[in-house]
């Protein structure tokens, strides 16, 4: 499977690392482009992938083309490259937030096209990756699913849910990390070193996630197990809730959704 990734920024680089680490793409079959070679040189040095500033050549050498560009750049770049795509040969995968399949096909024509939203945990094959399409073939759906399922959990959603999954799954990494930071800061205040506090907070979050993923339980079921009457856990949780913990998280997610869905509707 020969893959080109146009735009080796943060999310693009995370996906490149995940694809190579998972073994789904061999380094010599992975081409990464960026207008600044120095930005993607580490990918070549560490992972052995091919790098270039030539988007056209990268597309010619590939079967699957991933466009990992900002919304204000992606459509313009696709307009410049639209004559490079060959129906029957290329599959186009867009990470471009806020740009619909219909908008993108209006630029590149009738080639297989998928909207995909991973997160930066793809680097360690722990991404939640959402995929949407508009009636693509079973063969092409299987190719795309195989690519991203090697980097964590891959789910198919209606395109109308793309703004929601962008906030909950892609931005959600930052939300979880902000909670981790706050937890570690609390740990420092009660006596742990910074390194110990971050190690503890990280492992606790990993363990909590596995409790839910592997049991399928609702989070409250696991919370109830450790909230003994008049105990430390329930006292701490109620203090957090009295200060707006759950409410602020929900409000943040809905504010992010309002922004991204508003951009998509324009």
C-alpha positions in Angstrom: 0.0 0.0 0.0 1.6 3.2 -1.2 0.6 6.3 0.8 1.3 10.0 0.4 0.6 12.5 3.2 0.4 16.1 2.2 1.1 18.4 5.1 3.4 16.9 7.7 2.2 19.0 10.6 1.3 17.7 14.1 -1.6 15.5 13.3 -0.1 14.4 9.9 3.2 13.5 11.6 1.4 11.5 14.3 -0.4 9.5 11.6 2.8 8.8 9.7 4.5 7.5 12.8 1.5 5.3 13.6 1.2 3.9 10.1 4.9 2.9 10.1 4.9 1.6 13.7 1.9 -0.5 13.1 3.5 -2.1 10.1 0.5 -1.4 7.8 2.7 0.8 5.6 6.4 0.2 4.9 8.6 3.2 5.2 9.7 3.1 1.6 6.0 3.2 0.6 5.2 6.3 2.7 5.8 9.8 1.2 5.4 12.9 3.3 5.3 16.4 1.9 5.8 19.9 3.4 6.9 23.2 2.0 9.5 23.3 4.7 11.8 20.2 4.4 13.3 20.8 7.9 9.8 20.2 9.4 9.6 16.7 8.1 13.3 15.7 8.1 12.9 14.0 11.5 10.3 11.6 10.0 12.9 10.5 7.4 15.7 10.3 10.0 13.7 8.3 12.6 11.3 6.3 10.5 12.9 6.1 7.1 9.9 7.5 5.1 10.4 9.5 1.9 10.1 13.2 2.2 9.6 15.9 -0.5 8.3 19.3 -1.3 6.8 18.0 -4.5 3.1 17.2 -3.9 2.5 16.2 -7.5 5.3 13.6 -7.5 4.1 12.3 -4.1 0.6 11.7 -5.6 1.9 10.1 -8.7 3.9 7.6 -6.6 0.9 6.7 -4.3 -2.5 5.0 -4.3 -3.8 6.6 -1.1 -3.4 10.3 -0.6 -4.0 11.9 2.8 -4.5 15.6 2.9 -3.6 16.9 6.4 -3.9 20.7 5.9 -5.6 23.6 7.6 -9.1 24.6 6.3 -7.8 27.8 4.9 -5.0 26.0 3.0 -6.4 22.6 2.0 -9.0 23.6 -0.7 -6.5 25.9 -2.4 -3.8 23.1 -2.5 -6.4 20.6 -3.8 -7.4 23.0 -6.5 -3.7 23.2 -7.6 -3.4 19.4 -7.6 -6.8 18.2 -8.9 -5.4 17.1 -12.3 -3.1 14.7 -10.5 -5.8 12.4 -9.2 -6.8 9.4 -11.3 -10.2 7.8 -10.8 -9.8 4.1 -10.4 -6.3 4.5 -8.9 -6.4 7.0 -6.1 -8.3 7.2 -2.9 -8.3 10.7 -1.3 -8.5 11.0 2.5 -9.2 14.4 3.9 -8.3 15.5 7.4 -9.4 19.1 6.6 -11.8 20.2 9.3 -15.0 21.9 8.3 -14.8 21.0 4.6 -17.6 18.6 3.4 -17.3 15.7 1.0 -19.5 17.6 -1.5 -17.2 20.7 -1.3 -14.1 18.6 -1.8 -15.5 16.6 -4.7 -16.5 19.8 -6.3 -12.7 20.6 -6.4 -11.2 17.2 -7.3 -13.9 15.5 -9.2 -15.5 12.1 -8.8 -12.7 10.1 -7.1 -13.2 7.9 -4.0 -13.1 10.4 -1.1 -13.2 9.9 2.7 -13.3 12.4 5.5 -11.3 11.1 8.4 -10.7 12.6 11.9 -7.9 11.0 13.9 -6.1 12.4 17.0 -2.5 12.7 17.9 -2.5 9.4 19.9 -2.2 7.8 16.4 1.5 8.1 17.0 1.2 5.3 19.6 -1.6 3.4 17.8 -4.2 4.6 20.3 -6.2 7.0 18.2 -9.9 7.2 18.0 -10.4 7.7 14.3 -13.7 8.5 12.7 -14.4 7.9 9.0 -17.2 9.3 6.9 -18.0 8.8 3.2 -20.8 9.3 0.7 -21.5 5.9 -0.7 -18.0 4.6 -1.5 -17.5 0.9 -2.5 -17.0 -1.9 0.0 -13.5 -2.4 -1.3 -12.4 1.2 -0.7 -14.1 1.3 2.7 -12.2 -1.8 3.7 -8.9 -0.3 2.5 -9.4 2.9 4.6 -10.7 1.0 7.6 -7.7 -1.3 7.5 -5.3 1.7 7.4 -6.7 3.4 10.5 -7.8 0.4 12.5 -4.1 -0.4 13.0 -3.7 2.9 14.8 -6.4 2.4 17.5 -10.2 2.3 17.3 -11.7 3.2 13.9 -15.4 3.9 13.7 -17.6 4.9 10.7 -20.0 7.7 11.3 -22.4 9.8 9.2 -20.8 12.9 7.8 -23.2 15.0 9.7 -21.5 13.9 12.9 -18.0 15.0 11.8 -18.2 18.3 13.8 -19.2 16.5 16.9 -16.4 13.9 16.6 -13.9 16.6 15.9 -14.6 18.1 19.3 -15.1 15.0 21.3 -12.3 12.8 19.9 -9.7 15.0 18.3 -9.9 18.0 20.6 -10.8 15.6 23.4 -7.1 14.6 23.7 -6.3 18.1 24.9 -9.3 18.1 27.3 -8.0 14.8 28.9 -4.5 16.2 29.1 -5.7 19.4 30.8 -7.4 17.3 33.4 -4.2 15.3 33.8 -2.3 18.4 34.3 -4.7 19.7 36.9 -4.6 16.3 38.7 -0.8 16.4 38.8 -0.8 20.0 40.1 -3.0 18.9 42.9 -0.6 16.0 43.6 2.3 18.5 43.8 0.4 20.6 46.3 -0.1 17.6 48.6 3.6 16.6 48.5 4.6 14.7 45.3 7.4 15.8 43.1 6.3 17.0 39.6 7.7 13.9 38.0 5.9 11.6 40.5 2.6 13.5 40.2 2.6 13.3 36.4 3.5 9.7 36.5 0.7 8.9 38.9 -1.9 11.0 37.1 -1.0 9.4 33.7 -1.2 5.8 35.0 -4.5 6.6 36.8 -6.0 7.9 33.6 -4.8 4.9 31.6 -6.2 2.5 34.2 -9.6 4.4 34.3 -9.9 4.3 30.5 -9.2 0.5 30.5 -11.8 0.0 33.2 -14.5 1.4 30.9 -13.1 0.0 27.5 -12.7 -3.5 28.8 -15.7 -3.9 31.0 -18.2 -1.8 29.0 -19.5 -0.3 32.2 -20.9 3.1 32.6 -18.3 5.4 34.4 -20.7 5.9 37.3 -20.7 2.2 38.1 -16.9 2.3 38.6 -17.1 5.6 40.5 -19.7 4.1 42.9 -17.2 1.3 43.7 -14.8 3.7 45.3 -17.2 6.3 46.8 -17.8 4.9 50.2 -20.1 6.9 52.6 -18.3 9.8 54.2 -15.2 8.8 52.4 -12.4 10.7 50.8 -13.4 10.0 47.1 -17.0 11.3 47.5 -15.8 14.3 49.4 -13.3 15.2 46.7 -15.7 14.5 43.8 -18.5 16.6 45.4 -16.1 19.5 46.0 -15.1 19.4 42.3 -18.8 19.2 41.2 -19.8 22.1 43.5 -17.1 24.1 41.7 -18.5 23.3 38.3 -16.4 20.4 37.1 -18.8 18.4 34.9 -20.7 21.6 33.9 -17.5 23.3 32.7 -16.5 20.2 30.6 -19.9 20.0 29.0 -20.0 23.7 28.3 -16.5 23.5 26.8 -17.4 20.6 24.5 -20.6 22.3 23.3 -18.8 25.6 22.7 -16.3 23.8 20.6 -19.0 22.1 18.7 -20.8 25.4 18.0 -17.6 26.8 16.6 -16.7 23.9 14.3 -20.3 23.2 13.2 -20.7 26.9 12.4 -17.6 26.8 10.2 -18.9 23.7 8.4 -22.2 25.3 7.5 -20.6 28.3 5.8 
